């Protein structure tokens, strides 16, 4: 009795279906990403650029822009430049006590000096903290909590867009560590002080229109070998918006 091997030929239709599936999937992803980018290009221009701000500012109430917020305590992260600096300066000009949370001490001190000079408000203070480090955030929260002051406004502005995949000393992808983990950590640790100012307290997280170019994903640290910093930033901002909407 002899053993004979029998070859079973793969049906041609099955092979064709597999080939089509392999081709269609990347094409679908390409067109989906292109569509998202196009929508953001139009929607983003109208809502998130300078022209968008100018258009929306037409609806601002003049009396609201003159509101004084003396005796209100405000924390602004990433306050040494950009939107963070403008926010800290605006709050200080309205009489608030402002705590500027900055990673770099020298740049923070320069920004602090400028805000005090331009607003005449000396109740502006610098807090040095690296928001890419949970350990550093915990140390800052511990120091600040000892002041036992109510926090009326917490502005989570600090953000990072690192184009290369860099891992922090704590083992987290750097964009994720600042934009998601750092933002979440400082908010949770400041909540007891925020609650002291209830019902007037506010937590404001500065997201980005760039989130419209990326879907929600469970791969928060972008483990894909083909790392893209811009995509990761958009993913992080999408997570911020989802987190805020789910905690209303």
Secondary structure, DSSP 8 states (H G I E B T S, - for coil): -----------HHHHHHHHHHHHHHHHHHHHHHHHHHHHHHHHHHHHTSHHHHHHHHTT--HHHHT---TT-EEEEESTTSHHHHHHHHHHHHTT-EEEEEES-HHHHHHHHHHHHHHH----EEEEE--TT-HHHHHHHHHHHHTT----SEEEE------SS--B-TTS-BHHHIIIIIIHHHHHHHHHHHHHHTTTS-EEEE---GGGGGS---S-TT---SS--HHHHHHHHHHHHHHHHHHT-
